[in-house]
Structure formats: structure tokens, C-alpha cells
Amino acid sequence: MSVADVLLVALSGFAAGLINAIAGGGTLVSFPALVAVGLPAVSANVTNTIALVPGYLGAAYAQRRDLLSYVSRLRALLIIAALGGLVGSVLLVNSSDELFSDLVPVLILLACALLGLQNRIRNLIVKRRMQRVDDEATTDTDDTADSTTPTRHTAGLALLLVVGAAAVYGGYFGAGLGIMLLAALGIALDDPLPQINSLKSTLSLAINLVAALFFAFSDHVVWDFAAVMAVASVAGGIAGGRIAGKLKPEWLRAVVIAFGIIAAVAFWL
């Protein structure tokens, strides 16, 4: 590991933490950086997943109070998220570098698309929630009230399926996972956005933690780079949290998407 490699990994980790705190999509910066310093694609993804777990832990802890309304169904969702993350990580370590490298451009562009649609997804969730509230306000029958309330306390099959599918994706690659989960949960649930966001953060932590634990016993982790990036990403997350109100997420998101598209083209070439 040269000094230049350490510096590049540290800077990309810091940038990933900062970007995740403000706009999301930090993996689109940190993953290509690990490939740029010479790591094979699978090793770069595995190392990146382990390095960014502290950031997911911090986000989940910060939003823990909004999670209280999901106590009745949280266990089922966490089990599905953990199993999906494990399946995705098993698929990854059993993929050849050639196969994964072929899939990376598609996965990066998918993450870019999700990042680009992030605001529309959030607005759709808020609009859907407001429409639901308006419908409930105009209906004063007991039957209607009884039919809407229990949805907060059950983990329906559709919800489990979309969380499981997102978890497999997250265990395999992970870029854009939070946005994918937010979209899926927003469609399946009628809860306020802060509560949905807290559930998204907790499920993201479960998916990435299980994947990281599995990866830790594989031969693909480059621990020196993982340690450097982990420390730098935490510092970046702290910095991002402090300046989040001073930067326009749209501008940063546009830069990340452009970087992701360039990285996808570079992988294709």
C-alpha cells in the first residue's frame, strides 16, 4: 500500500461519508476508488461494504426513537433483511471478478437512476401519505378506521418480499440500497416519512452488518484499506452532518451521478 493509495482511499472514504450524510450515494465514489488502487472488483466491493458499516450504525442510532411504532413487525423485517443480505453476500463471493465486473456498470447505473429519482420518490411518498390522511379525515365510520389502523402492526407478504429483494441487492452490491428501501417501504406503508426513514436506516444496517460479518471470514477483504476508509467515512459523516444545511443536496447529487456514469463507462471500456 503506497502513500498515494492510502491518501486516495482516505479521501474517497471521507467523501463517501460526507455524501451519504447529505445526499446519499457515497458508494459510487468509494467503490471506484478501491478499484483504482488495484483491488479486484469483488474485493473492492467487499472491502467497501465492511468499511461503510459504521456509517449505517450511526444513522440507525440517530433515528432510533422514530422506530418505536414498528416494534410489532420489526423482528420479521429484520430477519428477512438479514437473510437477504446473507444471500446477496454469498452470491457475491461466489461470483468471479469477470462476472461481477460485467455487472458493475449496470449496477452503478441503477444506483445513479435511483439517486436521480430520490426527490421524486420522497415526494411521492409524502403525497401518498397526505392523500391517505385526507381520505381518513373525510371518512368517519368505524369500519374505515378499523381497516386502516392494523396495517401499522403487521408485516404483510408484499412488504416482506420487497424488503427481501432489496436486501439481496444490498448484500451483493449496495449502492443505492437506502433509496431502494425507502421507495419500497414508502409504497408498502402509510406511515410518516421520518418513521419510514428510520426503518430504512435500521434495515440497511442489518443488511450490511450481516454481509460484512460474512465477508470478514472470506479471503476478499483488504483490511488495511477497510480500516483507513472506515475511519475516514466516519469523519466524513460528521462533517456532512455539520454542513448539511449549507449545501444544496441537488448539486452534490448531480456531481455524484455524473461521477457514477463516468465510472460505469470506465468499467465498460
Residue pairs with C-beta under 8 A, 6 or more apart in sequence:
1 224
1 225
5 37
5 38
5 225
6 228
8 33
8 36
8 37
9 33
9 34
9 37
9 225
9 228
9 229
9 232
10 228
10 229
10 231
10 232
11 33
11 232
12 29
12 30
12 32
12 33
12 34
12 229
12 232
13 30
13 51
13 228
13 229
13 230
13 231
13 232
13 233
13 236
14 232
14 233
14 235
14 236
14 239
15 26
15 29
15 30
15 236
16 26
16 27
16 29
16 30
16 52
16 55
16 229
16 233
16 236
17 26
17 52
17 55
17 232
17 233
17 234
17 235
17 236
17 237
17 238
17 239
17 240
18 26
18 236
18 237
18 239
18 240
19 25
19 26
19 29
19 236
19 240
19 252
19 256
20 26
20 52
20 55
20 59
20 233
20 236
20 237
20 240
21 55
21 236
21 237
21 239
21 240
21 241
21 244
22 240
22 243
22 244
22 247
22 249
22 252
23 115
23 118
23 249
23 250
23 252
23 253
23 256
24 115
24 118
24 176
24 178
24 179
24 253
25 111
25 112
25 115
25 175
25 176
25 253
25 256
25 257
25 260
26 52
26 55
26 233
26 236
26 256
27 48
27 52
27 111
27 174
27 175
27 176
28 108
28 111
28 112
28 115
28 175
28 256
28 257
28 259
28 260
28 263
29 256
29 259
30 48
30 51
30 52
30 229
30 233
31 44
31 45
31 48
31 175
31 263
32 259
32 263
32 266
34 43
34 44
34 47
34 48
34 222
34 225
34 229
35 41
35 44
37 225
39 47
39 222
39 225
40 97
41 97
41 100
41 101
41 104
42 92
42 93
42 95
42 96
42 97
42 100
42 220
43 220
43 221
43 222
45 92
45 100
45 173
45 174
46 92
46 93
46 215
46 218
46 220
46 221
47 220
47 221
47 222
47 225
47 226
47 229
48 174
48 229
49 89
49 174
49 208
49 211
49 212
49 215
50 212
50 215
50 216
50 221
50 226
50 230
51 225
51 226
51 227
51 229
51 230
51 233
52 208
52 229
52 230
52 233
53 205
53 208
53 209
53 212
53 230
54 230
54 233
54 234
55 233
55 234
55 237
56 201
56 204
56 205
56 208
56 209
57 205
57 209
58 234
58 237
59 201
59 204
59 205
60 198
60 201
60 202
60 204
60 205
62 201
63 194
63 197
63 198
63 201
63 202
64 198
65 198
66 194
66 195
66 197
66 198
67 74
67 195
67 198
67 199
67 202
69 152
69 191
69 195
70 77
70 195
70 198
70 199
72 152
72 153
72 154
73 153
73 154
73 155
74 199
74 202
76 155
76 160
77 155
77 159
77 160
77 163
77 199
77 203
78 202
78 203
78 206
80 160
80 163
80 164
80 167
81 163
81 164
81 167
81 203
81 206
81 207
81 210
82 167
82 206
82 207
82 210
83 164
83 167
84 163
84 164
84 165
84 166
84 167
84 168
84 170
84 171
84 207
85 167
85 168
85 170
85 171
85 206
85 207
85 208
85 209
85 210
85 211
86 171
86 210
86 211
86 214
87 167
87 168
87 171
88 167
88 168
88 169
88 170
88 171
88 172
88 173
88 207
88 211
89 171
89 172
89 210
89 211
89 214
89 215
90 171
90 214
91 168
91 171
91 172
92 100
92 171
92 172
92 173
93 214
93 215
93 218
93 220
95 103
101 267
104 173
104 264
104 267
105 264
105 265
105 267
105 268
107 173
107 175
108 175
108 260
108 261
108 263
108 264
108 267
109 260
109 261
109 264
110 176
111 173
111 175
111 176
111 260
112 176
112 257
112 260
112 261
112 264
114 121
114 176
114 179
114 180
114 183
115 176
115 179
115 253
115 256
115 257
115 260
116 253
116 257
117 179
118 179
118 253
119 250
121 179
121 182
121 183
121 186
122 182
122 186
122 193
124 186
125 182
125 183
125 186
125 187
125 193
125 196
126 193
128 186
128 187
128 190
129 190
129 191
129 192
129 193
132 148
132 190
136 144
136 145
136 148
139 145
148 190
151 189
151 190
152 190
152 191
156 188
158 188
159 184
159 185
159 188
159 189
162 184
162 185
162 187
162 188
163 181
163 184
163 185
163 203
165 184
166 177
166 180
166 181
166 184
166 203
166 207
167 203
167 207
169 177
169 180
170 177
170 180
170 181
170 204
170 207
170 208
170 211
171 207
171 208
171 210
171 211
174 207
174 208
174 211
175 260
177 204
177 207
177 208
178 200
178 201
178 204
181 200
181 203
181 204
182 196
182 197
182 200
185 196
185 199
185 200
186 193
186 196
189 196
189 199
215 221
